[in-house]
Every structure is written in C-alpha cells, then in structure tokens.
Amino acid sequence: MDIIPDLVKLLIPAGLVLYGMYVTVKLMLEREAEKQRVDLKNRYASEVTPLRLQAYERMALFLERITPGNLLLRLNGQTPVALDFQQLLLREIREEYNHNVSQQIYMSQAVWEEVQNAMNEVVTLINEAAGEVAPESPALDLSKKIFDKVIQKNIQPTAAGLKAVKDEVQATFL
C-alpha cells in the first residue's frame, strides 16, 4: 500500500513536466507557423505589388488613350469618310480594352466598373456624334461633332474612371 503514494509522488511531477513540455512545444510551433505566414505574406506583397501598380498604370494609360481628344488626334486622317472613321475609332477602343482586360484582377470591382463605364461613355459619345453626321461626310465632320459633344458635356467621359483609378492607388499604396 505504500506503493500508491510513491507512485502518485512520481506521476504528479512527471505529469506537470509533460504538460509543461506540451505547452512549450505548442507555443514554439504556433510561433513558427505565424512566422511562416508573415514571411509568405511579405513575399506575396513584394511580388504582387509591382504587378498591381502596373495594372493601375495600364488602366490610366488606357483611359488616356481612349479620351476623345487623344483618340481623334492619334487616328485623324486614316480614313476619308465618317462611317469608316467611326468604325476605326470603335475598333481602336475595343482593341485597347481587350489588350488590358486582364488587369481587372488587380483592382477592386468598383474601379473596374468605373473603367468600363468610362469606355462605354466614349463609345456612346462616338455613336451619338456619328448618328448626327451623314455616313459619307468627311471624317473631319465626325471629329468636330465629337469635340462639340465633349464641350457640351463640359467634362471628359473618361474623367470619372481616371479619378477612380488614381484614388484607389492613393488609398492602397501611398
């Protein structure tokens, strides 16, 4: 019967030591896992941040390229009649958009929708102006009508999209 108290005297300290070892090992493993998560997050950020910034730069460039004034100056004189010029303008916008569509994965949905809205406003502006000009009239007449519509609206159709891109870059990276 003296064996049970002696056994308890051995088991209690051994159990406490074992529990202490368990807690220590558990804490070490948790710290190591947290360190790995932080390292992975830092590595991810260092690799993805330049890609995200490049996506915003490309969206800003896209919006600048499809701004009616820039678009008209770049493509002016390539076609003689308004209908062909309208088709050229719309094709250029579509090609620019298709070239940059993958950049949406790096920006918020709200900004991407603003970019799409800006593009749609430019397309609508071109189509409205083309509807007010005879298809066989000179391309210069269509250009003038587009400029008139921009002046009437008193704001570039791409301004809101460009502002959204800039605001998100400022909020995210600066």
Order of alpha helices (4+ residues) and beta strands (2+ residues): alpha-alpha-alpha-alpha-alpha-alpha
